[in-house]
Amino acid sequence: MSILVLIWSVVGIAALVGGWLAVADRLPDPLAVHWSGISPDGSMSQIGWLAVVLGLLVAGTAVACGALATTPDWGYRSTRRAFLAGLLAWGGSAVGLQATVLIANLDVTDWQDARTSLIALPLILVPSAVGFAAGWLLAGNADKPRQTAELPTITLGSGDRAAWATRVSARWATYSFIGVAVLTVVTAALAAAGFGQVPWITPVALALVSVAGITMTSVSISIGARGVTVRFGVIGWPVWRIKLSDIAGASVEDRQALEVGGWGLRVTPYGTALMLRSGECLVIERRGKKNVFLSVDDAASAAALLNALVERDSAAVES
């Protein structure tokens, strides 16, 4: 997989830079990069635009490296398919976007004379779709069965106190945060210098994404008499609590992030998942609600304690 990411990055950079060099002398400077209908309403220098599309490719590479660093096992077909299809589709989109802008500006003396056509959208969608299909096929069909861990037994007396806590870090989220933060600084510098007519909304939007992303760099999870508490990020905020009275039981399953919606916090028809890595997960069965999947280390001990707490709580209510 690492070799594939390297090849993908080199081929993508070569395609973007090579395509620009091949027609640079036939392009205006600045380029038209945004249109309202068929008429352009935004421009950027040739170098500035090249930096943008290369930045998109670099961001995809950062996410891919994070996925490689946090996925211990590629034996699951769903994981390989999502990774490869997403990776190649992202690269195809960047190349298609570059082609759209270059073709619209080709042999135009002034960017305001550049016009788009009906082929603009297919130029972006077709390479992306081809990349997605190629990644899907390259993933192969081999899979392995999901394993369920056997839980240890814990017995709690009415007056016993017990707690469990852990902290999980995600290198993929850290890499993604760094990548977006770099793009924020670059676009803010371009906007401040008036270079390439970069609007201020771009670095502001990236900054908001960066702030949101830092909450996924790590999470702290604790289990006690009140239930489960999840604290996000380095400052432990926001906080997500699952009351003990809402929990019917807990188990452990080996899950790949892409089986439950992807990395990060995901809400799907199958349940709510907080996946900072693939592998061992604490599965919390809630009363009248969807299951919760938490990627944690030593999930068996967490599930055993949670089941003991639920059992004691239920016995106390019945008595």
C-alpha positions as a Markdown table, in Angstrom:
| # | Residue | x | y | z |
|---|---|---|---|---|
| 1 | Met | 0.0 | 0.0 | 0.0 |
| 2 | Ser | 2.8 | 2.4 | 0.8 |
| 3 | Ile | 4.4 | 1.8 | -2.6 |
| 4 | Leu | 1.0 | 2.5 | -4.2 |
| 5 | Val | 0.6 | 5.8 | -2.4 |
| 6 | Leu | 4.1 | 6.8 | -3.5 |
| 7 | Ile | 3.4 | 5.9 | -7.1 |
| 8 | Trp | 0.0 | 7.7 | -7.0 |
| 9 | Ser | 1.7 | 10.9 | -5.6 |
| 10 | Val | 4.5 | 10.9 | -8.2 |
| 11 | Val | 2.1 | 10.2 | -11.1 |
| 12 | Gly | -0.3 | 12.8 | -9.9 |
| 13 | Ile | 2.4 | 15.5 | -9.5 |
| 14 | Ala | 3.8 | 14.6 | -12.9 |
| 15 | Ala | 0.4 | 14.9 | -14.5 |
| 16 | Leu | -0.4 | 18.2 | -13.0 |
| 17 | Val | 3.0 | 19.9 | -13.5 |
| 18 | Gly | 3.5 | 18.2 | -16.9 |
| 19 | Gly | 0.1 | 19.3 | -18.2 |
| 20 | Trp | 0.8 | 22.9 | -17.1 |
| 21 | Leu | 4.3 | 23.0 | -18.6 |
| 22 | Ala | 3.0 | 21.6 | -21.9 |
| 23 | Val | 0.6 | 24.6 | -22.5 |
| 24 | Ala | 2.0 | 27.3 | -20.2 |
| 25 | Asp | 3.1 | 29.5 | -23.2 |
| 26 | Arg | -0.5 | 29.3 | -24.6 |
| 27 | Leu | -2.2 | 30.5 | -21.4 |
| 28 | Pro | -2.9 | 34.0 | -20.0 |
| 29 | Asp | -1.5 | 35.1 | -16.7 |
| 30 | Pro | -3.6 | 35.3 | -14.6 |
| 31 | Leu | -5.9 | 32.4 | -15.4 |
| 32 | Ala | -9.7 | 32.3 | -15.2 |
| 33 | Val | -10.4 | 29.8 | -12.4 |
| 34 | His | -14.1 | 30.4 | -11.6 |
| 35 | Trp | -17.1 | 31.0 | -13.8 |
| 36 | Ser | -20.6 | 32.3 | -13.4 |
| 37 | Gly | -22.4 | 30.4 | -16.1 |
| 38 | Ile | -20.0 | 30.6 | -19.0 |
| 39 | Ser | -18.4 | 33.9 | -18.1 |
| 40 | Pro | -15.4 | 34.0 | -15.7 |
| 41 | Asp | -15.7 | 35.9 | -12.5 |
| 42 | Gly | -12.5 | 34.9 | -10.7 |
| 43 | Ser | -8.8 | 34.7 | -11.6 |
| 44 | Met | -5.5 | 33.4 | -10.3 |
| 45 | Ser | -1.9 | 33.5 | -11.4 |
| 46 | Gln | -0.6 | 30.4 | -13.2 |
| 47 | Ile | 1.7 | 29.5 | -10.3 |
| 48 | Gly | -1.0 | 30.2 | -7.8 |
| 49 | Trp | -3.4 | 27.8 | -9.5 |
| 50 | Leu | -0.7 | 25.2 | -9.8 |
| 51 | Ala | -0.1 | 25.5 | -6.1 |
| 52 | Val | -3.8 | 25.0 | -5.4 |
| 53 | Val | -4.2 | 21.8 | -7.4 |
| 54 | Leu | -0.9 | 20.4 | -6.0 |
| 55 | Gly | -2.1 | 21.3 | -2.6 |
| 56 | Leu | -5.2 | 19.2 | -3.2 |
| 57 | Leu | -3.0 | 16.3 | -4.2 |
| 58 | Val | -0.8 | 16.7 | -1.1 |
| 59 | Ala | -3.8 | 16.8 | 1.1 |
| 60 | Gly | -5.0 | 13.5 | -0.3 |
| 61 | Thr | -1.5 | 12.1 | 0.2 |
| 62 | Ala | -1.6 | 13.2 | 3.9 |
| 63 | Val | -4.9 | 11.5 | 4.5 |
| 64 | Ala | -3.7 | 8.3 | 2.7 |
| 65 | Cys | -0.5 | 8.3 | 4.9 |
| 66 | Gly | -2.6 | 8.7 | 8.0 |
| 67 | Ala | -4.8 | 5.8 | 6.9 |
| 68 | Leu | -1.8 | 3.6 | 6.3 |
| 69 | Ala | -0.3 | 4.5 | 9.7 |
| 70 | Thr | -3.5 | 3.7 | 11.6 |
| 71 | Thr | -4.8 | 0.6 | 9.8 |
| 72 | Pro | -3.1 | -2.5 | 11.2 |
| 73 | Asp | -4.6 | -5.0 | 8.8 |
| 74 | Trp | -5.6 | -4.7 | 5.1 |
| 75 | Gly | -7.2 | -8.1 | 5.1 |
| 76 | Tyr | -10.7 | -6.7 | 4.8 |
| 77 | Arg | -11.9 | -6.1 | 1.3 |
| 78 | Ser | -14.1 | -3.2 | 2.3 |
| 79 | Thr | -11.1 | -1.3 | 3.7 |
| 80 | Arg | -9.0 | -1.9 | 0.7 |
| 81 | Arg | -11.8 | -0.9 | -1.7 |
| 82 | Ala | -12.6 | 2.3 | 0.1 |
| 83 | Phe | -8.9 | 3.3 | 0.4 |
| 84 | Leu | -7.9 | 2.6 | -3.2 |
| 85 | Ala | -11.1 | 3.8 | -4.8 |
| 86 | Gly | -11.0 | 7.0 | -2.7 |
| 87 | Leu | -7.3 | 7.6 | -3.4 |
| 88 | Leu | -7.5 | 7.1 | -7.1 |
| 89 | Ala | -10.8 | 9.1 | -7.4 |
| 90 | Trp | -9.3 | 12.0 | -5.5 |
| 91 | Gly | -6.3 | 12.1 | -7.9 |
| 92 | Gly | -8.6 | 11.8 | -10.9 |
| 93 | Ser | -10.6 | 14.8 | -9.6 |
| 94 | Ala | -7.4 | 16.9 | -9.2 |
| 95 | Val | -6.2 | 16.1 | -12.7 |
| 96 | Gly | -9.7 | 16.7 | -14.2 |
| 97 | Leu | -10.0 | 20.1 | -12.4 |
| 98 | Gln | -6.6 | 21.1 | -13.8 |
| 99 | Ala | -7.6 | 20.0 | -17.3 |
| 100 | Thr | -10.9 | 22.0 | -17.1 |
| 101 | Val | -9.1 | 25.2 | -16.2 |
| 102 | Leu | -6.3 | 24.8 | -18.7 |
| 103 | Ile | -8.6 | 24.0 | -21.6 |
| 104 | Ala | -10.9 | 26.9 | -20.8 |
| 105 | Asn | -7.9 | 29.3 | -20.8 |
| 106 | Leu | -6.1 | 27.8 | -23.8 |
| 107 | Asp | -5.0 | 30.3 | -26.5 |
| 108 | Val | -6.9 | 33.2 | -24.6 |
| 109 | Thr | -5.0 | 36.5 | -24.3 |
| 110 | Asp | -7.1 | 37.8 | -21.4 |
| 111 | Trp | -8.6 | 35.6 | -18.6 |
| 112 | Gln | -11.9 | 37.5 | -18.9 |
| 113 | Asp | -12.3 | 36.0 | -22.4 |
| 114 | Ala | -12.0 | 32.4 | -21.1 |
| 115 | Arg | -15.2 | 30.4 | -21.5 |
| 116 | Thr | -16.3 | 27.1 | -20.1 |
| 117 | Ser | -18.4 | 24.6 | -22.0 |
| 118 | Leu | -20.5 | 21.5 | -21.5 |
| 119 | Ile | -17.4 | 19.4 | -21.3 |
| 120 | Ala | -16.2 | 21.1 | -18.1 |
| 121 | Leu | -18.2 | 18.8 | -15.7 |
| 122 | Pro | -17.4 | 15.5 | -17.5 |
| 123 | Leu | -13.7 | 16.5 | -17.5 |
| 124 | Ile | -13.8 | 16.4 | -13.7 |
| 125 | Leu | -16.2 | 13.6 | -13.1 |
| 126 | Val | -14.9 | 11.1 | -15.7 |
| 127 | Pro | -11.3 | 10.9 | -14.4 |
| 128 | Ser | -12.7 | 10.7 | -10.8 |
| 129 | Ala | -15.1 | 7.9 | -11.8 |
| 130 | Val | -12.3 | 6.0 | -13.7 |
| 131 | Gly | -10.0 | 6.3 | -10.7 |
| 132 | Phe | -12.8 | 5.0 | -8.4 |
| 133 | Ala | -13.5 | 2.0 | -10.6 |
| 134 | Ala | -9.8 | 1.2 | -10.9 |
| 135 | Gly | -9.3 | 1.4 | -7.1 |
| 136 | Trp | -12.4 | -0.8 | -6.6 |
| 137 | Leu | -11.1 | -3.5 | -8.9 |
| 138 | Leu | -7.5 | -3.3 | -7.6 |
| 139 | Ala | -8.8 | -4.1 | -4.1 |
| 140 | Gly | -9.4 | -7.8 | -5.0 |
| 141 | Asn | -11.9 | -10.1 | -3.5 |
| 142 | Ala | -10.0 | -11.8 | -0.6 |
| 143 | Asp | -11.5 | -11.2 | 2.8 |
| 144 | Lys | -11.2 | -12.6 | 6.3 |
| 145 | Pro | -13.8 | -13.3 | 8.9 |
| 146 | Arg | -14.5 | -10.8 | 11.6 |
| 147 | Gln | -13.5 | -12.0 | 15.1 |
| 148 | Thr | -15.3 | -11.4 | 18.4 |
| 149 | Ala | -13.3 | -11.4 | 21.5 |
| 150 | Glu | -14.2 | -13.4 | 24.6 |
| 151 | Leu | -14.9 | -11.1 | 27.6 |
| 152 | Pro | -13.4 | -11.6 | 31.0 |
| 153 | Thr | -15.8 | -12.0 | 33.9 |
| 154 | Ile | -16.1 | -9.2 | 36.5 |
| 155 | Thr | -18.4 | -9.3 | 39.6 |
| 156 | Leu | -19.2 | -6.1 | 41.5 |
| 157 | Gly | -20.7 | -5.9 | 44.9 |
| 158 | Ser | -23.3 | -3.2 | 45.7 |
| 159 | Gly | -20.7 | -1.0 | 47.4 |
| 160 | Asp | -17.7 | -1.7 | 45.0 |
| 161 | Arg | -16.3 | 1.1 | 43.0 |
| 162 | Ala | -14.6 | 0.4 | 39.6 |
| 163 | Ala | -13.5 | 2.5 | 36.7 |
| 164 | Trp | -11.8 | 2.1 | 33.3 |
| 165 | Ala | -10.1 | 4.8 | 31.2 |
| 166 | Thr | -8.0 | 5.1 | 28.1 |
| 167 | Arg | -6.8 | 7.7 | 25.6 |
| 168 | Val | -6.6 | 7.0 | 21.9 |
| 169 | Ser | -4.6 | 9.1 | 19.4 |
| 170 | Ala | -5.0 | 9.2 | 15.7 |
| 171 | Arg | -2.0 | 10.0 | 13.5 |
| 172 | Trp | -4.2 | 10.2 | 10.4 |
| 173 | Ala | -6.2 | 13.0 | 12.0 |
| 174 | Thr | -2.9 | 14.8 | 13.1 |
| 175 | Tyr | -1.6 | 14.5 | 9.5 |
| 176 | Ser | -4.9 | 15.8 | 8.1 |
| 177 | Phe | -4.9 | 18.7 | 10.6 |
| 178 | Ile | -1.4 | 19.7 | 9.7 |
| 179 | Gly | -2.2 | 19.5 | 6.0 |
| 180 | Val | -5.2 | 21.7 | 6.3 |
| 181 | Ala | -3.4 | 24.1 | 8.6 |
| 182 | Val | -0.6 | 24.5 | 6.0 |
| 183 | Leu | -3.2 | 25.2 | 3.3 |
| 184 | Thr | -4.8 | 27.8 | 5.6 |
| 185 | Val | -1.5 | 29.6 | 6.1 |
| 186 | Val | -0.7 | 29.5 | 2.4 |
| 187 | Thr | -4.1 | 30.8 | 1.3 |
| 188 | Ala | -4.2 | 33.4 | 4.0 |
| 189 | Ala | -0.8 | 34.7 | 2.8 |
| 190 | Leu | -2.0 | 34.7 | -0.8 |
| 191 | Ala | -5.1 | 36.6 | 0.1 |
| 192 | Ala | -3.2 | 39.1 | 2.2 |
| 193 | Ala | -0.7 | 39.8 | -0.6 |
| 194 | Gly | -3.5 | 40.0 | -3.2 |
| 195 | Phe | -1.7 | 37.2 | -5.1 |
| 196 | Gly | -3.9 | 35.4 | -7.5 |
| 197 | Gln | -7.1 | 37.1 | -6.2 |
| 198 | Val | -7.6 | 34.5 | -3.5 |
| 199 | Pro | -10.7 | 35.4 | -1.6 |
| 200 | Trp | -10.5 | 35.6 | 2.2 |
| 201 | Ile | -13.4 | 33.1 | 2.5 |
| 202 | Thr | -10.9 | 30.4 | 1.5 |
| 203 | Pro | -8.5 | 30.6 | 4.4 |
| 204 | Val | -11.4 | 31.3 | 6.8 |
| 205 | Ala | -13.2 | 28.1 | 5.7 |
| 206 | Leu | -10.0 | 26.1 | 5.9 |
| 207 | Ala | -9.3 | 27.5 | 9.4 |
| 208 | Leu | -12.7 | 26.3 | 10.6 |
| 209 | Val | -12.1 | 22.9 | 9.1 |
| 210 | Ser | -8.7 | 22.8 | 10.9 |
| 211 | Val | -10.2 | 23.7 | 14.2 |
| 212 | Ala | -12.9 | 21.1 | 13.8 |
| 213 | Gly | -10.3 | 18.5 | 12.8 |
| 214 | Ile | -8.1 | 19.0 | 15.9 |
| 215 | Thr | -10.9 | 17.5 | 18.0 |
| 216 | Met | -10.3 | 14.2 | 16.3 |
| 217 | Thr | -6.5 | 14.0 | 16.9 |
| 218 | Ser | -7.2 | 12.2 | 20.2 |
| 219 | Val | -10.1 | 11.2 | 22.5 |
| 220 | Ser | -10.3 | 10.1 | 26.1 |
| 221 | Ile | -12.8 | 7.5 | 27.1 |
| 222 | Ser | -13.8 | 6.6 | 30.6 |
| 223 | Ile | -16.3 | 4.1 | 32.1 |
| 224 | Gly | -17.8 | 4.4 | 35.6 |
| 225 | Ala | -20.9 | 4.2 | 37.6 |
| 226 | Arg | -22.6 | 6.9 | 35.6 |
| 227 | Gly | -21.9 | 5.3 | 32.2 |
| 228 | Val | -19.5 | 6.1 | 29.4 |
| 229 | Thr | -17.8 | 9.5 | 28.9 |
| 230 | Val | -16.0 | 10.5 | 25.7 |
| 231 | Arg | -13.9 | 13.7 | 25.7 |
| 232 | Phe | -12.6 | 15.0 | 22.3 |
| 233 | Gly | -9.2 | 16.6 | 21.5 |
| 234 | Val | -6.3 | 17.8 | 23.6 |
| 235 | Ile | -8.6 | 20.0 | 25.8 |
| 236 | Gly | -11.2 | 17.3 | 26.3 |
| 237 | Trp | -14.1 | 19.2 | 24.7 |
| 238 | Pro | -16.7 | 18.6 | 23.4 |
| 239 | Val | -17.9 | 15.9 | 25.7 |
| 240 | Trp | -20.2 | 13.0 | 24.8 |
| 241 | Arg | -21.9 | 11.0 | 27.6 |
| 242 | Ile | -23.8 | 7.7 | 27.4 |
| 243 | Lys | -25.8 | 7.1 | 30.6 |
| 244 | Leu | -25.6 | 3.7 | 32.2 |
| 245 | Ser | -29.4 | 3.5 | 32.3 |
| 246 | Asp | -29.4 | 3.7 | 28.4 |
| 247 | Ile | -27.0 | 0.8 | 28.0 |
| 248 | Ala | -28.2 | -2.8 | 27.6 |
| 249 | Gly | -24.8 | -4.4 | 27.3 |
| 250 | Ala | -21.4 | -4.4 | 25.7 |
| 251 | Ser | -19.2 | -6.6 | 23.6 |
| 252 | Val | -16.0 | -6.5 | 21.5 |
| 253 | Glu | -15.7 | -6.8 | 17.8 |
| 254 | Asp | -12.9 | -6.5 | 15.3 |
| 255 | Arg | -14.1 | -3.7 | 13.0 |
| 256 | Gln | -12.5 | -1.8 | 10.1 |
| 257 | Ala | -13.3 | 1.9 | 10.1 |
| 258 | Leu | -14.8 | 1.8 | 6.7 |
| 259 | Glu | -17.3 | -0.9 | 7.8 |
| 260 | Val | -19.0 | 1.5 | 10.1 |
| 261 | Gly | -18.9 | 4.7 | 8.0 |
| 262 | Gly | -15.2 | 5.7 | 8.0 |
| 263 | Trp | -12.7 | 7.4 | 10.3 |
| 264 | Gly | -13.7 | 9.9 | 12.8 |
| 265 | Leu | -17.2 | 10.4 | 14.2 |
| 266 | Arg | -19.8 | 8.8 | 11.9 |
| 267 | Val | -23.6 | 8.3 | 12.2 |
| 268 | Thr | -24.9 | 5.7 | 9.9 |
| 269 | Pro | -28.0 | 3.5 | 9.7 |
| 270 | Tyr | -26.0 | 0.8 | 11.4 |
| 271 | Gly | -25.0 | 2.9 | 14.4 |
| 272 | Thr | -22.8 | 5.7 | 15.7 |
| 273 | Ala | -19.1 | 5.0 | 15.4 |
| 274 | Leu | -16.0 | 6.8 | 16.8 |
| 275 | Met | -13.1 | 5.3 | 14.9 |
| 276 | Leu | -9.6 | 6.7 | 15.2 |
| 277 | Arg | -8.2 | 3.4 | 14.0 |
| 278 | Ser | -9.4 | 0.1 | 12.7 |
| 279 | Gly | -9.3 | -3.1 | 14.7 |
| 280 | Glu | -10.5 | -3.9 | 18.2 |
| 281 | Cys | -13.7 | -2.0 | 19.1 |
| 282 | Leu | -15.9 | -1.6 | 22.2 |
| 283 | Val | -19.5 | -2.2 | 21.0 |
| 284 | Ile | -22.2 | -0.6 | 23.2 |
| 285 | Glu | -25.7 | -1.8 | 22.8 |
| 286 | Arg | -28.2 | 1.0 | 23.8 |
| 287 | Arg | -31.8 | 0.5 | 24.8 |
| 288 | Gly | -34.0 | 1.7 | 21.9 |
| 289 | Lys | -31.2 | 3.3 | 20.1 |
| 290 | Lys | -28.5 | 2.3 | 17.6 |
| 291 | Asn | -25.3 | 0.6 | 18.7 |
| 292 | Val | -22.1 | 2.6 | 19.4 |
| 293 | Phe | -18.7 | 1.5 | 18.2 |
| 294 | Leu | -15.6 | 2.9 | 19.9 |
| 295 | Ser | -12.1 | 2.0 | 18.7 |
| 296 | Val | -10.1 | 1.5 | 21.9 |
| 297 | Asp | -7.3 | -0.6 | 23.3 |
| 298 | Asp | -8.2 | -3.3 | 25.8 |
| 299 | Ala | -11.8 | -3.2 | 24.8 |
| 300 | Ala | -12.5 | -6.6 | 26.4 |
| 301 | Ser | -11.8 | -5.2 | 29.9 |
| 302 | Ala | -14.0 | -2.1 | 29.1 |
| 303 | Ala | -16.9 | -4.3 | 27.9 |
| 304 | Ala | -16.6 | -6.6 | 30.9 |
| 305 | Leu | -16.7 | -3.7 | 33.4 |
| 306 | Leu | -19.6 | -2.1 | 31.6 |
| 307 | Asn | -21.6 | -5.3 | 31.6 |
| 308 | Ala | -21.0 | -5.7 | 35.3 |
| 309 | Leu | -22.1 | -2.1 | 36.0 |
| 310 | Val | -25.2 | -2.6 | 33.9 |
| 311 | Glu | -26.0 | -5.9 | 35.7 |
| 312 | Arg | -25.6 | -4.3 | 39.1 |
| 313 | Asp | -27.7 | -1.3 | 38.1 |
| 314 | Ser | -30.5 | -3.5 | 36.7 |
| 315 | Ala | -30.5 | -5.6 | 39.9 |
| 316 | Ala | -30.7 | -2.5 | 42.1 |
| 317 | Val | -33.7 | -1.2 | 40.1 |
| 318 | Glu | -35.5 | -4.5 | 40.3 |
| 319 | Ser | -35.0 | -4.7 | 44.0 |
